[in-house]
């Protein structure tokens, strides 16, 4: 239904008081420049032209509006005379409530009608350009509770009260002629206005005031007890709620379904399982499959598998299987394992890893079993990386190196009470074309003559002379015989020169030295033989 824009035969004038013959009325959605139709009939079925053209006397044809508009008035030459926003029908049924638009600045407590035809109350001053239905921080919806009228059409969410005092909310739009009490598809039962022998299938209070029944499903007795699905609630100490086949709140244990959620008398819970008999100082949640989340007097937070702390204070197996525990205690994180034991027997937990509050990490501190090793970062007695073996004898391995196939190719092992040695493993099956080394002595002489080997100082240790190699020179002149590019950062700047880190592979230089010594021995033997032959 459309409302008339202005009274019939309204006449327009320009700013000089002249009749606005042929003037133009442009209509838009309020707050926008989106054209919006007006109509020439009250039913809103016959659109006017947009703009609407005034006649020679500056009068309008019939104009009917639906909702809120912005109006721009121009003369016949399109010179703008005036703008009005919002513009409503003269007989608009909103009466005292303005239609919201993006231009108007609203004050706190102003009430407007939004585009969804609901009323909203402004929550703040200077409230502009916040669409009410999408701006909960700026607008609050206002519900006007009216009596149900079979002749009125209701939208989804409209609320009414019927003749008996029951309150209903419309479930659908275009809800007309559907009596709320007998139309559950169109109307939802809301809060009753009073508790006093209401219609069937809503909320009934007995005349004696002893209880309340909702649809025969929720039953409350004359005290504080209630039940779902039961005729009369059972009486249990404290405020309780019975759910048939499910649980009862209060101090007693309860369960929902078949162990779907279980609470025991100690206050511990189980999901899919009955909680274990935990020590009283623990609060626990047990999960089907063996996992548990527990806390102990506000200090320990534990995540465990297949173990729990029994009433005697011992970690105990739930089933015949191994167990594990992760514990967080005042910033310290610790991991434990236990061997498989029979169900319901005490387990021995072994600390396998600990991360302390300072970030120090220790692995396998208990060193379970003979031959097992531990590794510590920033350990108890030394900084850096510390390796410890449980073997005290010479030959105990600290670190081993293997191929992808599992073949040992090297190790670092104990070679004395306070020494270690690096060993490489040789396997002739992995080598071919094995021949005698020749020219080793010449290579060593070349290295000395060209300063590949010499005495120098480290920049970080000035004043202390050491013997060593010029690895970069070895790479350039004796490639493959000990010089090798390093694994450090590329193009490191040193004294304004970009370099690539390099190193010396001693495993290649040592065989060369042995071959050179052998060459010297053979030369000495030959010289001795010549001297003997000469009788010298």
MIVO-663363 format. One record per residue: x, y, z of N, C-alpha, C in turn. Coordinates in steps of 0.1 Angstrom, whole numbers, plus 5000, padded with zeros to 4 digits. Each point is the difference from the previous one (the first is absolute). Layout:
N
XYZXYZXYZ
...
***
This chain:
536
500949885000499150125000500950125000
499850104991500850124999499250115006
500750115005499450115007500250134991
499150095000500150124991501150095005
500850054989501250085003499650135006
499150084993499550125006498550024997
499550105005498550024998499850034985
498849974995499750024986500250154996
500450024987500150134995501150095006
501049935006501150085006500850074989
500350135002500650084990501550045004
500950004991501450025002500450144994
501050075007500550124995501650005001
500650084991501550015001500450105012
501350025001500550085011499650154999
499550044988499650144998498550025001
499349895003498650005002499249984987
500749964989499349984988499549854999
498949984994499549874998501049914993
500249885006501049914994499449914989
499650074989499449934989501049904994
499649884998500949904994501149955009
499950035013501049965009500149855001
501149955007500249865000500349965015
499349895004500249945013500749864998
501250005005500849874999499949935014
499749874999499849925013501149895000
500749995012501049905002499849935014
500649885001500149945014500650105009
499450015012500550095010501549985003
500850115000501449995003500849954989
499549984987500749954989499750084988
500649964988499650064987499549894991
499449905007499349894992498650034998
499650014987498650044997499049905006
498950065005498949925006498750044995
499249904996498750034993499050065010
499250094995498850055006498849944992
498850025005498949944993498850094998
499249984990498850084998498749955006
500149885006498849945007500449965014
499049995009500249975014500549865001
499749914991500449865001501549984997
500650114994501549994997500349914989
499150004989500249904989500350084987
499850134999500250074988501150115003
501249974995501250105003499850134992
500450115007500150124993501350014993
500250104991501350024994500950065011
501349984998501050055010501150084992
499950134999499350095009498650014997
499250045010498650044998500050154995
499350024989500050144993498750075005
500350135005498950095004499350054988
498750045001499350064989500350154999
499350064991500350144998499750095011
499249955010499750085012500949965011
501049914998500949965010499449905010
498949934995499349905009500449864996
499949915010500449864998498849924996
500349884993499049904998499849935013
499249895001499949925012501449935002
500550015013501349945003499749925013
500349875000499949925012501449945003
500349995012501449965004499949875008
501149925000500149885009501450015007
499950045012501250015008500650135000
501450015001500750135001500750034988
500050134996500650044987501050125003
500850034990500750134999499450074988
499750135001499350074989501050124996
500250014987500850114994499150074991
499850145002499150084991500850084991
499749994987500750084990499050084991
500550114994499150064990500049934987
499350054990500049944987501349994993
500950095004501450004994501049925008
499549925010500849915008500950085010
499650125003500750085011499449965013
500949955009499549955013499550115009
498849985006499450105009500049955014
499849875003499949965014500249855001
500549955012500249865003499349975013
499249905001499449965013500349855002
500449965012500349865004500049995015
499149915006499149914992498650074997
499349944991498750044996499149885002
498850025007499149895003498650044994
499249904998498650034996499350085011
499150094996499350095009499249925010
499649884996499249915009500749885004
501450015001500849895004499649955014
499949875001499549945012501149995011
501250044997501050005011499850115010
499250104996499650115008501350065007
500149995013501150075007501449944998
500149884993501349944998500650034986
501250055000500650044987500549874993
500150004987500649894993501550034999
500849895004501450025001500650034986
501050094999500750034988501550035004
500949994991501450015002500450145003
499250104996500450145001499750065014
498849975005499650065013500949965011
500350105009500849975012499049985011
499949885006499149975010500650025014
499150035010500550015014499649885008
500649985012499749895008498550005004
499449884999498649985003499150034988
500550054989499250014988499549874996
498749994995499549874995499750024985
500549904992499850014986499449864995
499550014987499649874994501149974989
500649885001501049964990499449944988
500849974990499549944988499349875001
500349935011499349875003498750025007
499650135001498750035007499949985015
501249975006500050005014500550135006
499650035013500350125006501349985008
500950115001501349995007500150135008
500749995011500350115009501550035000
500350134998501450044999500749995014
501249945000500749985013501050115002
500150104991501150105002499650134992
500650115004499850124992500950004988
499950094991500850014987500049874993
498849944999499849864994499650024986
501049994991499850024986500649894991
499249964990500549904990500349865006
499349975010500149865006498649934998
500049914990498749934997499549925012
498850035006499649955013500149845001
499549934989499949865002501449934999
501050084996501449945000501050085009
499550085009500850085009499649995014
500249885007499549985013500750095010
501250054997500750095010499350144999
499250034990499550134999498450005002
499449894997498549995000499649885007
498850015007499449895007498649984995
499649884996498749984994498950025011
498950064996498950035009498949914996
499549925010498849924998498850065006
499050034992498750055005499149885001
499649975012499149885002498650044998
499449954990498650034997499149875001
498750025001499149895000499849944986
499949865000499849944987498850054993
500150024987498950054992500049914987
498949934998499949914989500150084987
499750135000500050074987501450064997
500949995009501350064998501049894994
500950054992501049914994501350025008
500649895005501250015009501249944992
501150065004501349964994500749915010
501149934995500849915008500550085012
499849955012500650075012499050095007
498950044993498950085007499549925012
499850075011499549945012498650065004
499149905004498650045004499749935013
498950065006499449935012498649964996
499649885003498649964997499050045011
498849964998499050045010500149935013
500849895001500249935013501250055007
500850094994501250055006501349934996
499949904991501249934995500750094989
501350005000500850074991500549914989
499950054987500549924989500950084991
500949934993500850074990499849934987
499850094989499849954987501249934994
499849884995501149924994500250034985
499050074993500050024986499650144996
500350044988499550134995498649974994
499350114997498649994994499149925009
500150015013499249925009498750075003
499049954993498650065002499049905003
499150035010498949915002500349875007
501249985005500449885007500050025015
499049945007499850025014501249945007
500850085008501249955006499949875008
499049995008499949885009499849874992
499550014988499749884992500849994987
501150094999500750004988501549995003
500549885005501449995004501050024988
499649984988500950024988500250144998
499050095003500250144997500450085013
499749945012500350085012500849915010
500950065007500849935010499650055014
499849915009499650045014501250075006
499850125006501050075007499750005014
500550105008499850005014498550035003
499349935009498750045004499950135008
498950074998499850125008499849975014
499349895003499849975014500049845002
500349955012499949865003498649985006
499049974992498749985006499149924990
500049875002499249914992499950054985
501149994993500050054986499549894991
500050024987499449914991500949875000
499449894996500749874999501250024991
501049915003501249994992500950135001
499850085010500950115003500649985013
499850085010500549995014498850015009
499849895008498950005009500549995015
499450085008500350005014498749945007
500249905009498949945006499350105010
498749985002499350105008500550015014
500649895005500550005014501450065001
500650034988501350075000501149905003
499849874999501049905004501049984989
499850044987500949964990499650074987
500949984990499850054986500349894990
499249994990500249904989500150074987
501049974992500250054986499849894991
498950004992499749894990500149865006
499849995013500249875006501449945000
501050094996501349954999500950055012
499950135003500750055011499050015012
500349935011499250005011500750055012
499550105007500650065012499049975012
500549945011499149985011499950125009
499349995011499850125009501250055006
501149925000501350055006500950064990
501249955000501050054991500549904989
499349885000500449904991499350004987
500649964989499449994987500449884992
499349964990500349894992499750024985
500749934991499750004986499649864997
498849984994499649864995499549925012
499850055011499549925012498750075005
499149925005498850055005500250085012
500849955010500250075012501550005003
500650115004501450005003500349925012
501249945000500549935012500550115010
499949975013500450095010501449975004
501050094997501449985004500550125007
500849995010500550115007500650104991
499750135002500650104992499050034988
500450104993499250044988500449904989
499149934994500349894991499150014987
500549944990499249984987500249864995
498949934999500149864995499850004985
500849934992499849984986499949844999
498849964996499749855000501149934991
500649905007501149934993501350074998
500150125007501250084998500650035013
499950125005500750035013499250095009
500550005012499450095011501150085005
499850135000501150095006499950005015
501050065006500149995015501349945004
500149955012501349945004500249864995
498949934995500149864996500649994986
500549884997500549974987498950004990
500350034987499049994989500649974987
499249974990500549964987499050054990
500450044988499250024989500249894990
498949934996500049894991500949895006
500549914992500849895004501450055000
500550055012501350055002500450114990
499050074994500450114991500750115007
499450045012500750095009499749965014
501049975008499849945013500750095011
499350025011500650075011500049915012
501149975007499949925012499950085012
499949935012499750075012501250095004
501249974995501250085003500150134992
499150024991500050124992500849994987
500549884997500849984987499049954989
500450034988499249984988500649904991
499149934992500549914990499250024987
500650004989499450014987500149864993
498849934999500049874994500549895010
500350045012500649905010499750055014
499949915009499850035014501450055006
500050115007501350055005500749905009
501350004999500849915009499950055014
500549925010500050045014501250085004
500050124995501250095002500250045015
501250035003500450055014499150135002
499650025012499150115003500550144997
501350015000500650144997500150024985
499649914992500050024985498650034995
500050094991498750024992500349954986
499149914995500449934987498850004991
500449994987499049974989500649884993
499349885000500449884993499349994987
500749964989499449994987500149854995
499049954994500049874995501249984991
500749885002501249974993501250015009
499950065012501150005010500650135003
499750114992500650135003499350075012
500850085007499550075012500650145000
499250105005500550135002499750035015
501150035008499850015014500950125006
499650045012500750115007500149965014
501250045006500249965014500350125009
499050045008500250115010500650124994
499650034987500450134994501450014996
500849895000501450014996500249934987
499749875000500249914988498850014991
500350014987499049974989500549894992
499349885001500449884994499249954988
500649954990499349934989500649864999
499249905003500649875001499249904991
500649894998499449894992500249875007
498849935003500049875006500549995014
500150125007500450005014499250105007
499849985014499450105008500649985014
499850105009500550005014498949945008
500249885006499049945008499850065014
499149955008499750065013501249995009
501049914997501249995008501150094996
499750084989501050094995501049954990
499849874995500949944991499450014985
500950024991499650004986499749854997
498949984994499549864998499549984986
500249884994499649974987498549984999
499450064989498549984998499849864993
500849974990499949884993501449945000
500149874995501349944999500750054987
500850115002500750074989501050105006
500850054991500950115005499350135002
500650095008499450125003500950124997
499550125000500850124998499450125007
500850105003499550125007500850124995
499250114998500650134998499550095011
501050075007499750085011500550144999
499250105003500450145000499950055015
501150045005500050045014500850135002
499350115002500750135003501050034989
499749984987500950044989500949894996
500149885007500849894997499149904992
500549954989499349904992500849875001
499349895003500749875001499249894993
500749914995499449884993500549875007
499049915002500449875006499349894993
500749885000499549884995500049895010
499149904998500149885009499949874992
500649905004499949874993498649945002
499749914991498749935001499949925013
498950025007499849925012498549955000
499749915009498649955001499150115005
498850004995499050105004499850005015
499850125005499850035015501249975008
501250004995501249995007500850134999
500950025010500850125000501050004989
500250124994501050014989501250085005
501149994994501250085003500250104988
499950125003500250104989501450044999
500550014987501450044998500050134992
500750105006500150134994500950004987
499350024988500849984987500450144995
499350115004500450134994499550115010
500850105002499550125008500550134994
499050094999500350144996499750095012
501150065005499850085012499550144997
499750085010499450134998501050104993
501349975000501050084993500249964986
499349894995500249964987501149894998
500549955011501049894999499449874998
500549924991499449874996500949895004
499549905006500749885004499249884995
500749914993499449884995500449875007
499149925004500349875005500950015012
499750085010500950025011500149885009
499049915000500149885008500849894993
500350024987500849904993499549865002
498849974995499449875002500849894993
500449905007500649884994501550024996
500749904999501450004997500250044986
501050094998500350044986499250124995
499050055007499250114996500850135003
499850104992500750135002499150115004
500650115004499250125003500750124993
499250104997500550124994499550125008
500850105004499550115007500550134994
499150104999500350134996500150095012
501150085001500150085012499849925013
500849895001499749915011500450055013
500149905010500250045014501550055002
500949944993501450035004500850074989
499450024988500850064989499050074991
500650094992499250074990500149934987
499150034991500149944986499349874999
500549914992499549874997500849905007
499349925009500749905008499549864997
500949914996499749864997500549915011
499249915004500449915011499649864996
501049915003499749854997500049935013
499349895002499949925012501249915001
500749974988501249925000501250085005
500849955009501150075006501349954993
500049894992501249954994500450074987
501349994997500550054987499249944988
499650094991499349954988498550035001
499550055011498650035001499750114990
498949984992499750094990499150125005
500450124997499250125003499150044988
500649994988499250054989500449914988
499049954993500349914988499450064988
500749974988499550054987499749884991
498950004993499549894993499650054986
500149914990499450024987498549985000
499350044989498549985000499749865001
500949914996499849855001500349955014
500450085009500349955014501549965002
500950024990501449965001500750105008
500849965010500850095009501250054991
500150145000501150054992500950095009
499750025013500850075008499450015014
500950045010499550025014500950095008
499550055011500850075010499849915012
501149965006500049905011501050045011
499849935011500950025012501349924997
501150085001501349924998500950015012
499550045011500750015013499250075010
500650015012499250065011499650144997
500850084992499650144998500250044985
500049904991500250034986499049934992
499850054987499149944990500849994987
499549914991500649994987498949994990
500450054988499149994988500449894991
499149914997500349884992499250004988
500649964989499249974987500149864998
498949954994499949854997500349984986
500949904997500449974986499449874996
499549994988499449874995500549994986
500949904997500649994986498949974990
498849955004499049974991499450134994
500350125006499550124996501050084991
501249944997501050074993500549924988
500550074990500649934988501250084995
500849954990501150064995501050045010
500349915010500850035012501549994995
500850114999501450004996500950075010
501349994998500950075009500050154997
500250085011500050144999501450044995
500150094990501350054995500050155000
501250055001500150154999499650075013
499849935011499550075012501050095006
501349974999501150085005500050144992
499849994987500050124992498950095004
498849945003498950085004500250075013
500749945009500350065013501050114999
501049984991501050104997499350124994
499149984991499250104993499250085010
499449935009499250075010500850095009
501249965004500950085008500550124992
500449974987500650114992499050104997
498849974999498950104996499150045011
500549985013499350055012498649945001
499949874996498749945003500049955014
501249985006500249965014500950115006
499750045012500850105007499650035014
500750105005499750055014499250134999
499050025008499250125000499350025013
499350125001499250035012498550014995
499149965009498650034998499750145004
499250074993499650145003499450015014
499349895004499450005013500949965011
501349964997500949965010501450054996
500150144999501250064995501149985010
501349984995501149975008500349865002
499149914997500349855001500249944987
501249954997500349944987499549855000
499449964989499649864999500449954986
500149874998500349944988498749964993
499950014987498849964993500150024985
498849994994499950004985499450134995
500350044988499350104992499049924992
498849975005499149924993499650054987
499850134998499750054987501049974989
501350015004501149974991500049854996
499749925010499949854997498949984990
498850065001498949984991500450044986
500750124999500450054987501149924993
500949945008501249934994500149855002
499449955010500149865003498549955002
499250034991498649965001499849855002
499249965010499849865002501049945010
501050085005501049955009499950065014
498850045004499850055014499350135000
500150094990499350125000498549984997
499150065007498649984997499250125005
499050044992499250115003499249975013
499950105009499349985012498550004999
499349975011498650005000499450135006
500850105003499650125006499350094991
499850135004499350104991500850034988
499450024988500750034988500450155001
501250034992500450144998500050095013
500849945010500250085012501150104997
499750135005500950114997501150005011
501350004996501150005009501050114994
500250105008500950114995499550054987
498750024998499450054988500249914988
500349875003500149914989499049895002
499149974990499149895001500649874998
499849915010500649864999498949905003
500449884996499149885003500849925010
499449965012500749925010500549874994
501249965005500649874995500649935012
500349874997500649925011501049904994
500649935009501049904995499649865005
499949914991499649865003501249925003
500349985014501249945004500049854996
498849944998500049864996500749984986
500150114992500749994987501550045001
500350095009501450045002500849905007
499449925010500849905007500549894991
499249944991500649904991501150054991
499950134996501050064992501350025008
499950045013501250015009500649865001
499249905003500649865001500749964987
499450034989500649974987501350074998
500150135004501250084999501149945009
499649965013501049945009500549874994
499149934993500549874994501050034989
499750114992500950044989501350045006
500150075011501250045006500849875005
499349915006500649885005500649924988
499349994989500649934988501250074995
499950144999501250084996501149985009
499849995013501149985010500649864998
499249904997500549874998500949994988
499550074989500850004987501350085002
500050115008501250075002501049925009
499449945010500949915009500649894991
499349944991500649894992501150054991
499850124994501150064992501250035008
499850065012501250035009500749875003
499249905003500749875004500849944988
499350024988500749944988501350084997
500050135004501250084998501049995011
499749925010500949985011500150125009
499050085000500050125008499249975013
***
